[in-house]
Amino acid sequence: MPDNDREVIARCIREFDEDCKHHDLWIAKVDRWYRAWRGILDTQSEAAKWKSKSHPPYLLQIVETMVAGLQDPKPAWKVKPRPKMDSPDEVERLRNGAKSLEILLAYQRDMDGLALKQRPHRLQGLIAGLTVWKTYWRLEERMVTRRQSVSEIDELGMQQIVEHDIETIGVDRDDPGVEVVDVRDWIWNESARTVESANRIHHRVWMSFDELKELEQQGYYKNVDQLKETKDFTDRLASRETDLFNVDRTKDMVQVVEHWYDGGKKVVTIANNKVLLKQRDNPFAHGNFPFIACSGIPDLFRIPGVSMVELVDELQEMLWGLQNQRKDNLELINNAIVMVREDVLDPGGFVFAPGEQWLVSDKDAVTMWQPNADVARYSLEAEALIKADIQNIPGASPALLGQPSATEQTATEVSLLTNLAQRRLAAQKFNFTMADVAVGNQWIELNRQFMTESRMVGIVGKDGEEGWQEIHPESFQDGTFSIQVEQMDESLIRQERLAEATSRFQVALQALQPMALIGQPLNMKAFVEDMLEAAGVQDMDRYFSAQPQPGAPPAQAQPPAPTQPGVTSPMATDLNAPSNEYSQSPAMPMARMGAMNGGPANV
């Protein structure tokens, strides 16, 4: 091995071991929060010291409810070109490029399954307080058999067309992709406050030896055979899957670590801390880390945020302890204990059965033990308070959980609490949405770098018919494009936007004819598009038809103004003429007043 490679490996391993010290301490907390979310009872906790060991997963329901509110089933990215002073033709070209990118990104989102990846992304963010996207370019090829017609010369010397089956390379995927990174395998330097300010980031992945050999054959890695002489590092990591499910997530896998250092300018890939697989500059033209870190509740000047489970983990432990203690007490209280005075001659002669008679000289000689039933009531009251705190602290009020409130509240109070909880949830969703937007911005740069050929993308056109749009990479190669972050699509805000757009449409509908009479027609299609956009509709073209609709009067050209003498002047029917239906002439009010007061025609 060259000395330069040894120095690179030594530097990366030294920095990796140093950064793992603080990371392992944080991961120990993450594993504890994961167990609390799953409702796993810690054998060392106070709740496990009682005879009863119930541990219902209260946090699972709360986190699931919040995850459902953080997902966006139909994410939409609106691409806008950066403001630029240029010629009208250049501005129009940038607009067309932004429209092409919108169509292309929508197709690539569906191909990559971004909507399905949102759940593990949001779920990890709530449990660990940190979740990470990783973007990359995905190229998948395979050998396919196709029939091809070729011209051949037969035995008689005649030319003929013959079909042969030939094998050729077919492309299955050639688009950007994104994956959710397990934060247990994502390590950053201790002093980093953000991903952009990190000096180095290590991403640990687990791959089989066959996968590495295939990548070596493709020219991506080297020195894979040297792994047979190295030590396996999979047994160094104690995973929660092994403790809880008896499953080893690293079984028969090789530890491969991507070391991104110098602010993401260079990347070194090392397997089993010994073998240098690859060393190169950042393969992406944007020059940044391909990681987007996100947290629902960001912390101050730290990459990890605040875990939602961390907020209520201790409350769940307290609740389990009180419940187990109450159950043990109830088992004792439910036992019927008879107190017999010590001077009774035959205590075994008292038979417990319906209709039995006990003959005693003193009624106090034999009595039943009457326990204090208030103990259970006190426990239930304390448990109710803890349950309320578990719901209120993370913002998952009973209304959001679909549960009735345990306390009597007015409609105003319930509405206020629900509104505050929705605002907190909307603020968390905004953080995750910004991470998705960052993914889209990196996808734009990846398309500009790796997309070299035009492609056809399916769209929905007018009359709801499916069509195809040809996307040329030249349309967005020049210029700067970014995804516009719009207002959150929370239901109340969407209703307000839709109500405003509907009001504008109704006003325009009433002013349609008067504006046409004064020579200023309105563009009603724009008002309809505003309504559809406010309702969250993206494919607006399918709501417009290219065919004339039944009952709609055909468009007629305006007759030219008469120029021959003897023809009535156009001023005879303008807004100041009495013969106009909407006349503003002062003679019209006088005529209407006279008609209302009567006259020869009204007698």
C-alpha positions, 0 to 999 in steps of 0.5 A, spaced: 500 500 500 502 506 498 504 511 504 500 516 501 494 511 502 496 509 509 496 516 511 489 518 508 487 511 512 490 513 518 487 520 518 480 518 517 480 513 522 483 517 527 478 523 526 472 517 526 474 514 532 474 521 535 467 523 533 464 517 535 466 518 542 460 524 543 456 520 538 456 514 542 453 517 548 448 521 544 446 514 541 445 511 547 440 516 549 436 515 542 436 508 544 433 509 550 427 514 547 426 508 542 425 503 547 420 508 551 416 509 544 415 502 543 413 501 550 419 497 553 419 497 560 426 498 563 428 492 568 432 498 572 426 503 573 422 504 579 416 501 575 419 494 574 420 493 582 412 492 583 409 485 582 405 488 576 409 490 570 404 493 565 407 498 560 402 500 555 405 504 550 402 511 551 407 515 547 406 510 541 399 513 540 402 520 541 407 520 536 403 516 531 398 522 531 403 527 530 407 523 524 400 523 521 400 530 521 407 531 519 406 527 512 404 531 506 401 525 501 402 530 495 408 534 496 409 539 490 415 544 489 414 550 485 420 552 481 422 559 480 428 562 477 432 567 481 430 575 479 434 577 474 434 583 469 435 581 462 431 581 456 424 579 455 426 573 451 431 571 456 426 572 462 421 568 458 426 562 457 427 562 464 420 561 466 419 555 461 425 552 464 422 553 471 416 550 468 420 544 465 423 543 472 417 543 475 414 537 471 421 533 471 421 534 479 414 531 480 415 525 475 422 524 479 418 524 486 413 519 484 419 515 481 423 515 487 417 514 492 418 520 496 411 520 499 412 513 502 419 515 505 416 521 509 414 516 514 420 513 517 423 520 516 418 524 520 418 518 525 426 518 526 425 526 527 420 525 533 424 519 536 431 521 536 430 529 535 434 528 528 433 525 522 437 526 515 436 525 508 441 523 503 441 525 496 444 522 490 444 520 483 441 513 481 443 510 475 441 502 474 442 498 468 441 491 466 442 487 460 435 486 456 434 482 449 431 485 443 429 483 436 433 487 431 432 487 423 439 486 419 440 486 412 444 479 410 446 476 404 443 469 403 446 463 399 444 465 393 447 472 393 440 475 395 439 481 400 434 479 405 432 482 412 433 477 418 431 478 425 435 477 430 435 477 438 441 481 441 442 483 448 443 490 450 444 495 456 437 497 458 437 503 463 431 502 468 433 508 472 437 515 471 434 520 476 436 523 482 434 519 489 434 520 496 434 516 502 433 516 510 439 515 513 439 512 520 442 517 525 446 511 528 450 511 522 451 518 521 457 522 525 459 529 525 465 533 528 463 535 535 464 542 534 459 543 528 453 547 529 450 546 522 451 541 517 454 547 513 459 549 518 461 541 519 468 540 518 467 533 516 461 528 516 462 520 517 456 516 514 457 508 515 453 503 511 453 496 511 454 492 505 455 485 503 462 482 500 458 481 493 455 488 493 462 490 493 465 486 488 459 488 483 461 495 484 468 494 483 467 490 477 463 497 475 469 501 476 466 504 482 471 501 488 478 498 488 481 493 493 475 489 495 479 482 495 483 485 501 477 485 505 478 477 506 484 479 510 481 484 515 477 483 521 470 484 521 467 490 525 460 488 526 460 485 533 463 492 536 456 495 535 450 493 540 444 495 536 437 495 539 434 490 534 439 485 537 436 486 544 429 487 543 428 482 537 434 478 537 436 480 530 443 483 528 442 488 523 450 488 521 450 480 520 454 478 514 455 485 512 462 489 511 462 496 515 463 501 509 464 508 512 464 514 507 469 520 510 466 527 507 472 532 510 474 539 508 467 541 508 465 536 503 470 537 498 473 530 498 470 524 500 474 517 502 471 510 502 474 505 507 472 498 509 473 495 515 477 501 517 483 498 513 482 497 506 481 504 502 476 503 497 476 510 493 478 517 494 476 522 490 473 529 490 466 531 491 462 528 485 457 533 485 457 539 482 454 543 487 460 542 492 456 541 498 454 535 503 449 531 500 446 530 507 440 535 509 439 534 517 432 536 520 429 536 527 422 538 529 424 542 535 431 545 533 436 546 539 440 552 540 447 551 536 447 544 535 445 539 530 441 534 534 434 537 536 429 536 542 426 529 541 419 529 542 419 522 546 425 526 551 419 531 553 415 525 556 419 519 557 419 520 565 412 522 565 410 515 562 415 511 567 411 515 573 405 513 570 407 505 569 409 506 576 403 508 579 399 503 575 403 497 577 403 500 584 395 501 584 394 494 581 398 491 587 394 494 592 388 492 589 390 485 589 391 486 596 384 490 597 380 485 594 382 479 598 376 478 604 380 478 610 376 476 617 379 479 624 377 474 629 378 475 636 384 471 640 379 469 645 375 465 640 375 458 642 373 455 635 376 460 630 375 454 624 368 453 625 366 459 622 364 457 615 364 462 609 357 460 605 351 463 603 346 463 609 351 461 614 349 463 621 355 464 626 353 464 633 357 469 638 356 472 644 359 478 642 358 481 635 365 484 635 368 478 636 369 476 628 369 482 623 371 483 616 377 487 615 375 494 611 381 497 607 381 504 605 378 505 598 381 512 598 388 509 596 385 507 589 382 513 588 388 518 589 392 513 585 387 514 579 387 522 580 394 522 580 394 518 573 389 522 570 394 528 571 400 525 568 396 522 562 394 530 561 401 532 561 403 527 557 398 529 552 399 537 553 407 537 553 408 535 546 402 538 543 398 532 542 391 534 545 385 530 546 382 533 540 388 532 536 388 525 538 381 524 537 379 523 544 374 526 548 377 531 554 377 528 561 375 535 564 369 540 562 371 545 558 367 550 554 367 550 546 372 556 546 377 553 550 377 547 546 378 551 540 383 555 543 387 549 545 386 545 539 388 552 535 395 552 539 396 545 538 395 545 530 400 551 530 405 547 534 404 542 529 404 546 523 411 549 526 414 542 526 411 541 519 415 547 516 421 544 519 420 538 515 418 541 509 424 546 509 428 539 509 424 536 503 425 543 499 433 542 500 432 535 497 429 538 491 434 544 490 439 539 490 435 535 485 435 541 481 443 541 481 443 534 480 439 534 474 443 540 471 449 536 472 447 528 470 441 529 465 444 529 458 439 527 454 431 529 453 426 525 456 418 524 455 414 525 462 407 524 462 402 530 464 395 531 464 393 536 459 386 539 457 380 535 458 383 530 463 387 527 457 394 524 458 399 527 454 407 527 454 411 533 455 418 533 452 424 536 457 430 538 454 436 539 459 438 545 455 432 549 458 434 549 465 442 549 464 443 556 464 440 560 470 439 559 477 433 556 479 430 554 486 424 552 489 419 557 492 417 555 499 410 557 500 405 558 506 403 551 509 398 547 507 394 547 514 387 546 513 385 553 516 389 557 512 387 553 506 380 555 507 382 562 508 385 562 501 380 558 498 375 563 500 379 569 498 380 566 491 372 565 491 370 572 493 375 575 487 372 570 482 365 572 484 366 580 484 370 578 477 364 575 474 359 580 476 364 585 473 365 581 467 359 585 462 361 592 465 368 591 464 367 588 457 362 594 455 368 599 457 373 595 452 377 592 458 375 585 458 377 580 464 381 574 464 376 569 467 381 563 466 386 567 471 381 567 476 379 560 476 386 558 476 387 562 482 381 558 485 384 551 483 391 553 486 388 555 493 385 549 493 391 545 492 390 543 485 397 542 481 394 539 474 390 545 472 390 543 465 385 538 466 380 543 468 380 546 461 377 544 455 380 545 448 373 543 445 367 548 445 362 546 451 354 545 449 350 551 451 356 556 450 355 561 445 360 561 439 365 566 440 363 572 434 368 577 432 366 584 433 363 588 427 367 593 424 365 600 426 360 603 421 363 609 417 358 610 411 354 616 412 347 615 415 349 609 420 348 611 427 354 613 431 357 608 436 356 614 441 348 612 441 349 606 445 355 608 449 354 609 457 352 616 457 346 614 451 339 613 454 338 607 450 344 603 453 341 598 459 347 600 463 346 608 461 349 613 466 345 619 463 342 623 467 335 622 463 335 615 465 333 616 473 328 622 471 325 617 466 325 611 472 322 616 477 316 619 472 315 611 471 314 610 478 310 616 480 305 614 474 303 617 468 298 617 462 301 610 460 300 607 467 293 610 468 
